[in-house]
Amino acid sequence: MTKKRITLAVTGLNNTDNPGPGVPFIRGVKESEFFDVKVIGLVYENLEPGIYMDGLCDRIFQIPYPSSGSDELIERIEHIHQEEKIDTLVPNFDAELFSFMKNEDRLLKQGIHTFLPTLNQFREREKHRLPDFGKKYGIKVPASLNLGSLGQITEMEEKFEYPVMVKGQFYDAWEANNKEQVKQFFLKISAKWGLPVIAQEFITGTEVNVVALGDGKGNTVAAVPMRKQYITDKGKAWGGITLADEKMMELTRSLIQHTKWRGGMELELIKTRSGEYYLIEINPRIPAWVYLAVGAGQNIPEALVKLALGMDVKPMTSYKIGKMFVRYSYDLIVDLEKFAAISMNKEI
């Protein structure tokens, strides 16, 4: 079979102790039997490790943070497109998704295909709206309180017992065991991600996750559940194993069916000792551990690219149980010239 030649632009190359999904996403697409892919890496920082990994990206471009404004970001993408003729763009950070969703039609008119959640889907699963989301779709979620000021901590203490989880709108989640810790995390998170800061009831149990892909019509194209085996101090999975858990799969399929979810997602769940599942977060994009799904037999990155290009994708219904992933650190030795090039020219 002749492979289809495409140019793919991907963000999220920060493969650190708080890894982005870009590197494993690229690995998945490069293993595709369907695509011959030229990869354009889009980076925000000049020390994102994906810049320096040999054989990962064909070209690298630095792009402005979404906080500088959607227009500046999209104009930079359009400039890159003039040089590279991007077929598919896959953003991998929560904080950048709004800019790309808002400009999806603008990008498509120029031939840049994306496959992202709708603005409504993105908004209704936001952390500060999660209790309403749970009620709407019949899913158990921990109780939470949106903190707009330190003065609301007293209200929180009347509602919850310690420990509580303190979370940012986009990222960061910390377990707080007393009032001082809540204050500390509130100030830290609000300075970084703004308000509200979310205080969430602490649910005791095993943390389990599902990576899934919805076609936007209510069908689950792919879904692989896993249990974290090793968790960093940032709460990120450094090792995990695929599970046989039909209840998790049913919950995922039901959610995608009722929301008509479009694109990649990660469900973060707590399984209690009594076997109940609490949804603690929905990340509206592919997670950093997506390569485990590829290794288990579901090439979700390839499927997402196909959906973005309007191709027919058959649902993947089976995967290998007991497949594990283990992350590791690896020192890349690079020449200063490469760092200087991305720093000064904003591209390599």
C-alpha positions as CSV (number, residue, x, y, z in Angstrom):
1,M,0.0,0.0,0.0
2,T,1.3,3.5,-0.9
3,K,1.4,5.7,2.1
4,K,-0.4,9.0,2.1
5,R,2.1,11.9,2.4
6,I,1.0,14.5,5.0
7,T,2.5,17.4,6.9
8,L,1.6,17.3,10.6
9,A,2.1,20.1,13.1
10,V,2.2,19.1,16.8
11,T,2.6,21.1,20.1
12,G,3.5,19.7,23.5
13,L,7.2,18.7,23.0
14,N,8.0,19.3,26.7
15,N,9.0,15.7,27.6
16,T,10.0,16.5,31.2
17,D,8.8,15.3,34.6
18,N,5.5,17.1,33.6
19,P,5.4,15.7,30.1
20,G,3.4,16.9,27.2
21,P,1.6,14.5,24.8
22,G,3.5,15.7,21.7
23,V,6.4,13.3,21.6
24,P,4.3,10.1,22.1
25,F,1.7,11.4,19.7
26,I,4.4,11.9,17.0
27,R,5.8,8.4,17.7
28,G,2.3,6.9,17.2
29,V,1.8,8.6,13.8
30,K,5.3,7.7,12.6
31,E,4.4,4.0,13.2
32,S,1.3,4.4,11.0
33,E,1.1,2.0,8.1
34,F,-1.1,4.6,6.4
35,F,0.8,7.9,6.6
36,D,4.2,9.0,5.4
37,V,4.5,12.0,7.7
38,K,6.6,15.2,7.8
39,V,6.5,16.5,11.3
40,I,6.5,20.2,12.2
41,G,7.2,20.7,15.9
42,L,5.6,23.8,17.5
43,V,7.2,24.9,20.7
44,Y,6.7,27.6,23.3
45,E,10.1,27.3,25.1
46,N,13.6,26.8,23.7
47,L,14.4,24.0,26.0
48,E,11.5,21.6,25.2
49,P,13.3,18.3,24.9
50,G,11.4,17.3,21.7
51,I,13.4,20.0,19.9
52,Y,16.6,18.1,20.4
53,M,15.5,14.5,19.8
54,D,17.0,13.2,16.6
55,G,14.6,11.9,14.1
56,L,11.5,13.2,15.8
57,C,10.7,16.4,13.9
58,D,11.7,17.6,10.5
59,R,11.4,21.3,11.4
60,I,10.8,23.2,14.6
61,F,9.1,26.6,15.0
62,Q,8.7,28.6,18.1
63,I,5.1,30.0,18.6
64,P,3.8,32.7,21.0
65,Y,2.0,31.7,24.2
66,P,-1.8,31.8,23.8
67,S,-1.8,34.4,26.6
68,S,-0.3,36.9,24.2
69,G,-3.6,36.7,22.2
70,S,-5.3,34.3,19.8
71,D,-4.6,36.5,16.8
72,E,-0.8,36.6,17.4
73,L,-0.7,32.8,17.8
74,I,-2.9,32.0,14.7
75,E,-1.0,34.5,12.6
76,R,2.2,32.7,13.5
77,I,0.6,29.4,12.5
78,E,-0.5,30.9,9.2
79,H,3.1,32.2,8.6
80,I,4.4,28.7,9.2
81,H,1.7,27.2,6.9
82,Q,2.9,29.4,4.0
83,E,6.3,27.7,4.3
84,E,5.2,24.2,5.1
85,K,1.6,23.7,3.9
86,I,0.4,22.0,7.1
87,D,-2.3,19.4,6.5
88,T,-3.2,18.6,10.1
89,L,-2.6,20.5,13.3
90,V,-2.8,18.8,16.7
91,P,-2.6,21.0,19.8
92,N,-1.9,19.2,23.0
93,F,-2.2,21.7,25.9
94,D,-5.5,22.6,27.6
95,A,-4.4,26.3,27.8
96,E,-4.0,26.6,24.0
97,L,-7.1,24.7,23.0
98,F,-9.5,27.7,23.3
99,S,-7.5,29.7,20.7
100,F,-7.4,26.8,18.2
101,M,-11.1,25.9,18.7
102,K,-12.2,29.5,18.2
103,N,-10.2,29.7,15.0
104,E,-10.9,26.2,13.6
105,D,-12.9,27.5,10.6
106,R,-10.2,30.2,9.9
107,L,-7.5,27.5,9.8
108,L,-9.7,25.1,7.7
109,K,-10.2,27.7,5.0
110,Q,-6.5,27.6,4.5
111,G,-6.3,23.8,4.4
112,I,-5.2,23.2,8.0
113,H,-7.3,20.4,9.5
114,T,-7.9,20.0,13.2
115,F,-10.2,17.6,15.2
116,L,-11.1,19.4,18.4
117,P,-13.9,19.4,20.9
118,T,-16.6,22.1,20.4
119,L,-16.5,25.1,22.6
120,N,-19.5,23.9,24.5
121,Q,-18.0,20.5,25.1
122,F,-14.8,22.2,26.3
123,R,-16.6,24.5,28.7
124,E,-19.1,22.2,30.3
125,R,-16.3,19.8,31.5
126,E,-14.2,22.5,33.1
127,K,-13.2,21.7,36.6
128,H,-15.3,24.4,38.2
129,R,-18.3,23.1,36.3
130,L,-17.7,19.4,37.0
131,P,-20.5,18.9,39.6
132,D,-23.1,20.1,37.1
133,F,-21.5,18.0,34.4
134,G,-21.9,14.9,36.7
135,K,-25.6,15.6,37.3
136,K,-26.3,16.1,33.6
137,Y,-24.7,12.9,32.5
138,G,-25.4,10.7,35.6
139,I,-21.8,10.3,36.7
140,K,-20.5,10.5,40.3
141,V,-18.1,13.4,40.8
142,P,-16.5,14.7,44.1
143,A,-18.2,17.7,45.6
144,S,-16.3,20.9,45.0
145,L,-16.2,24.6,45.8
146,N,-14.9,27.4,43.5
147,L,-12.6,29.6,45.5
148,G,-12.4,33.2,44.4
149,S,-10.7,34.5,47.5
150,L,-8.8,33.3,50.6
151,G,-11.9,34.3,52.6
152,Q,-13.8,31.4,51.2
153,I,-11.6,28.8,52.9
154,T,-13.8,29.0,56.0
155,E,-16.8,28.1,53.8
156,M,-14.7,25.2,52.4
157,E,-13.9,23.9,55.8
158,E,-17.6,23.9,56.7
159,K,-18.3,21.8,53.6
160,F,-15.3,19.4,53.5
161,E,-13.0,17.5,55.9
162,Y,-9.3,17.5,55.3
163,P,-7.5,16.4,53.2
164,V,-8.9,18.3,50.2
165,M,-7.6,18.6,46.6
166,V,-6.7,22.2,45.5
167,K,-6.7,22.5,41.7
168,G,-6.1,25.1,39.0
169,Q,-8.4,25.7,36.0
170,F,-6.0,24.1,33.6
171,Y,-3.2,22.4,35.5
172,D,-1.9,21.7,39.0
173,A,-3.5,19.7,41.7
174,W,-2.3,19.5,45.3
175,E,-3.4,17.6,48.4
176,A,-3.9,20.0,51.3
177,N,-4.1,18.7,54.8
178,N,-4.8,22.0,56.7
179,K,-5.8,25.6,56.2
180,E,-2.2,26.9,55.8
181,Q,-1.6,24.5,52.9
182,V,-4.9,25.5,51.2
183,K,-3.7,29.2,51.5
184,Q,-0.3,28.3,50.1
185,F,-1.7,26.3,47.1
186,F,-4.4,28.9,46.5
187,L,-1.8,31.7,46.1
188,K,0.5,29.5,44.0
189,I,-2.2,28.3,41.6
190,S,-4.1,31.6,41.3
191,A,-0.9,33.4,40.4
192,K,-0.2,30.9,37.6
193,W,-3.7,30.0,36.3
194,G,-6.0,32.7,37.6
195,L,-9.3,32.3,39.4
196,P,-11.3,30.4,40.4
197,V,-9.1,27.9,42.3
198,I,-11.1,24.7,42.8
199,A,-11.3,22.9,46.2
200,Q,-12.4,19.4,45.7
201,E,-13.6,16.7,48.1
202,F,-10.9,14.0,48.6
203,I,-12.0,10.6,47.4
204,T,-10.1,7.6,48.7
205,G,-9.3,4.8,46.3
206,T,-7.2,3.8,43.3
207,E,-6.6,6.3,40.5
208,V,-7.4,4.9,37.1
209,N,-7.5,6.6,33.7
210,V,-8.9,6.1,30.2
211,V,-7.6,7.6,27.0
212,A,-10.4,7.8,24.4
213,L,-11.3,9.2,21.0
214,G,-14.8,10.3,20.0
215,D,-15.9,10.9,16.4
216,G,-18.2,13.8,17.2
217,K,-21.3,11.7,16.4
218,G,-21.5,9.8,19.7
219,N,-19.3,6.9,18.6
220,T,-16.2,5.7,20.6
221,V,-13.4,5.2,18.0
222,A,-10.9,4.1,20.6
223,A,-10.6,3.6,24.4
224,V,-7.9,2.1,26.6
225,P,-8.0,2.1,30.4
226,M,-5.0,1.9,32.7
227,R,-3.9,2.1,36.3
228,K,-1.1,4.3,37.4
229,Q,1.7,2.2,38.9
230,Y,4.1,5.0,39.7
231,I,3.2,8.6,40.2
232,T,5.5,11.6,40.4
233,D,5.2,14.4,43.0
234,K,3.3,16.3,40.3
235,G,0.8,13.6,40.1
236,K,1.9,12.4,36.7
237,A,2.0,8.7,35.7
238,W,5.6,7.5,35.4
239,G,4.4,3.9,34.9
240,G,1.1,2.3,34.1
241,I,-0.6,-0.9,33.1
242,T,-3.6,-1.6,30.8
243,L,-6.7,-3.0,32.6
244,A,-9.6,-5.3,31.8
245,D,-12.4,-3.2,33.2
246,E,-15.7,-3.3,31.4
247,K,-17.3,-0.8,33.9
248,M,-14.8,1.8,33.0
249,M,-15.3,1.1,29.3
250,E,-19.1,1.4,29.7
251,L,-18.7,4.7,31.5
252,T,-16.4,6.0,28.7
253,R,-18.7,4.9,25.9
254,S,-21.8,6.3,27.6
255,L,-20.1,9.7,28.1
256,I,-18.9,9.9,24.5
257,Q,-22.4,8.9,23.3
258,H,-24.2,11.5,25.4
259,T,-21.8,14.4,24.9
260,K,-21.0,13.5,21.2
261,W,-17.4,14.2,22.2
262,R,-15.2,15.2,19.3
263,G,-11.5,14.4,19.5
264,G,-9.2,13.0,22.1
265,M,-9.9,12.9,25.9
266,E,-8.6,11.5,29.1
267,L,-10.9,10.5,31.9
268,E,-9.3,10.6,35.4
269,L,-11.3,8.4,37.8
270,I,-11.0,7.2,41.4
271,K,-12.2,3.6,42.0
272,T,-13.3,3.2,45.6
273,R,-12.9,0.1,47.6
274,S,-16.6,-0.6,47.1
275,G,-16.1,-0.5,43.3
276,E,-17.7,2.9,42.6
277,Y,-16.2,5.3,40.1
278,Y,-15.8,9.0,40.7
279,L,-14.9,11.2,37.8
280,I,-12.3,13.7,39.1
281,E,-11.3,15.4,35.8
282,I,-11.8,15.3,32.0
283,N,-8.8,16.4,30.1
284,P,-10.0,17.6,26.6
285,R,-7.1,16.3,24.7
286,I,-4.8,13.3,24.2
287,P,-2.8,12.5,27.4
288,A,1.0,12.1,27.7
289,W,0.7,8.3,28.2
290,V,-1.1,7.8,24.8
291,Y,1.8,5.6,23.6
292,L,0.7,2.9,26.0
293,A,-2.5,2.7,23.9
294,V,-0.4,2.4,20.7
295,G,1.6,-0.4,22.3
296,A,-1.6,-2.1,23.4
297,G,-2.9,-2.2,19.8
298,Q,-4.9,1.1,19.4
299,N,-3.0,3.7,17.4
300,I,-5.1,6.6,18.7
301,P,-2.7,9.3,17.2
302,E,-3.1,7.8,13.7
303,A,-6.9,7.6,14.1
304,L,-7.2,11.2,15.3
305,V,-5.2,12.4,12.2
306,K,-7.5,10.4,9.9
307,L,-10.6,11.9,11.6
308,A,-9.1,15.4,11.2
309,L,-8.7,14.7,7.4
310,G,-12.2,13.5,7.1
311,M,-11.3,9.9,6.6
312,D,-13.5,6.9,7.6
313,V,-12.2,5.3,10.8
314,K,-13.6,2.0,12.1
315,P,-13.9,1.7,15.9
316,M,-11.1,-0.1,17.7
317,T,-12.7,-2.5,20.1
318,S,-9.9,-4.6,21.5
319,Y,-6.5,-4.0,23.1
320,K,-3.9,-6.0,24.9
321,I,-4.4,-6.3,28.7
322,G,-1.4,-6.2,31.0
323,K,0.7,-4.0,28.7
324,M,2.9,-1.7,30.8
325,F,4.7,1.6,30.1
326,V,7.6,2.8,32.2
327,R,9.1,6.3,31.6
328,Y,12.7,7.1,32.0
329,S,15.1,10.1,32.0
330,Y,17.7,10.3,29.2
331,D,20.4,12.9,28.8
332,L,20.6,14.4,25.3
333,I,23.9,15.9,24.3
334,V,23.4,18.7,21.9
335,D,25.4,21.5,20.3
336,L,24.9,25.0,21.5
337,E,24.2,26.1,17.9
338,K,20.9,24.3,17.9
339,F,19.8,26.1,21.1
340,A,21.0,29.4,19.7
341,A,19.1,28.8,16.4
342,I,15.8,28.3,18.1
343,S,16.4,31.2,20.5
344,M,17.4,33.7,17.9
345,N,15.7,32.6,14.7
346,K,12.6,31.0,16.3
347,E,13.0,28.0,14.0
348,I,15.3,25.2,13.1
